[in-house]
Amino acid sequence: KFYDNWRLSVRGEWFTDKNGFITKIRQNWREATVTLAYQFLKNFELRAELRGDLSNRKAFLKSDSPGVSRYQRSYALEGLYNFSIL
C-alpha cells in the first residue's frame, strides 16, 4: 500500500513445459503482471491490470492479424467485492 486506499502489486512467473504436456508446445514461458488497486469501500476494490507473456516459441495467436507471436499483452479492469460473513 502506498496510500490508505491505494495498492500496487507486481508478479512474475516462469513456466517450463519440456514435453508440451500442458500447452501442447515444448516451450519456456515467462509472465509479468502489474496491478493497481483502489479500495472504495471496506468490502469493494477496483483493480486495473497489465500483463505480458513471452515464450521462446511462437505460441500466441495474434488478435490484429493472422498468425502467431512469441508475446502477448492483456489488460483488465476488475471489481472485487468481499462478502465474507466474518
N, C-alpha and C positions, 0 to 999 in steps of 0.2 A: 504494500500500500504506500502511495506517496502523498495522498491526502486522506481525509477521513472516509470519503466515499469512492475514491479512485484507486484502481489496482492495475498493474502491468505484469503480465506473465510471459515468459519465454520458454519454449520447449523444443527439444531436438531429439531425433530418433535415428537409429541406424539399423537396417534390417538386411540380412543376407539370406537369400533363397538359393542355396547352392545347387539344388536339383530341380528347381522350378516347381516344387510341390505346392506351394501356396499361391504364387502368382502366375504359374504356368510358363514362366520365363526364368532362366537362370540369370539372376541379377543381384546387384547391391543397390539398396535403396536408402536414400537419406531424406529426412524431412525436418523442417523447421517451422514453428508456429509462433506468432506474436499475438497476444490478446490484450486488448484494452477494455477494462470493465468499469462501469459506473453503477453504484448501488443506490437506486432511487429511494427505496423503502427498506425496512428491515428484512422483508421477505422477497424483494424483487430486484434483479440485477440485469442490466443491459450490457451486452458484450459485442465488440467488433473484433473479428479475427482475420489475419492474413497468414496464409500457409503456402509454403513452397516445397515441392517434391522434386527430387533429382535421382535419376537412375543411370547406371553405366550402360544401359541398353535402351533402345527406343521402345518404351513401354506404355506411353500415354497417348491417347487419341487426341488429335488437335480439334479444337472447337470451331476455329475460324476457317479451316481449310482441310482438304483430305490428307490423310497421312498420320504418322505418329511422331512423337518427340521424346527427347530424353528428360524433359522437365514439364512441370505443371504448376500453375498458380491457382489458388482458390481464395475466395473471400466469403465471409459470413457475418451476418448481423443476427444476434440471438437474444432472446428474452428468457430469463431463468426465474421461475417462481418457486420458492421453497415453502411447501405447505406441510411441513412436519408438525406433528401434534405436540411434540415435546417442548 
